[in-house]
Amino acid sequence: MNNFYVKNNIINKLDDIYKNNEYLRFLYVIQLNSILKHLDSKIKIESIIRFILDNANDRDTINDGFIANNVTSHDYINNSNIYLDNIFENISKYLNSLFQNNGLSLKNHYKNMRIFTKEDYKGIYQIQSLSGTMENDILKIFLKLTGRLPVAQNILIINNDSLYEEIQSFLYRAIFCQYNILFIVEINETLQDNHKKNIDFLINKIFNEKKKKYNQENVGVDKNMTNEYIDSCIIFIYKENESLFNEINIRNPKNFNAIQKDGHLQLLIIIYIFLLLK
């Protein structure tokens, strides 16, 4: 089977995939293609597995997931939709079993990133970074809202090298997340116009899909505010790129000011850095 041809067809079906399968939202198309190769020929993908599981990074061994046989390329010629549906079903089963075989579930996987504050942080927020680096503020936000250090799956750094598919999978994972989990998007201040348009398009497209899905599952329940459709907390952080939020139609973002002048957080960061240097 021509992997390039399969990859392009996967791209065309990604919206439906991400809308309906929470496990597949962990992956963008390059990673999906790598797992497909793993299922077909058992090539090693340990770095991707460790990224997905995250808290398995300190384990010496990781148990692999269930590997099902994909249908053949002959089946693809007869019916491409059946072939691709089979691929996505097998990847989903693989990811599900990957969690189970390592004593995890998706709910428990997200547990460490749950927001524990008394304040109700749900929906889309924006904050301008006023410290030396945005990374310092991201660390403060995670410590403030979750009491824990950041994890890779919950942070997206967008710059001019970012792939459209990478932004797509992350925003589906964040907006469609059914738990009150923290996600942070760091916006590089030098973004080109095409990246701004991609962000604008994806946020509005994915939000509309989430709204549509919610309304289908909750007939008769009226929700007027954008943030009431989103269970997670998605914070966009920028430094000197305030104009970006005037150029893209982020839906009713609220200002996030919970980390400004917080001496307690600064002390936590100092302790964390000290422990790293020991």
Buried (B, 14 or more C-beta within 10 A) or exposed (E): BEEEEBBEBBBEBBBEBBBEBBBBBBBBBEBBBBBBEBBBEEEEBEEBBBBBBBEBEEEEEBEBBBBEEBBEEEBBEEEEEEBBBBBBEBBBBBBBBBBEEBEBEBEEBBEBBBBEEEEEBBBBBBBBBEBEEBBBBBBBBBBBBBEEEBBEBBBBBBEEEBEBBBBBBBBBBBBBBEEBBBBBBBBBBEBEEEBBEBBBBBBBBBBEBBBEBBBEEEEEEEEEEBBBBBBBBBBBBBBEBEEBBEBBEBBEBBEBEBBEEBEEBBEBEEEEEEEEEE
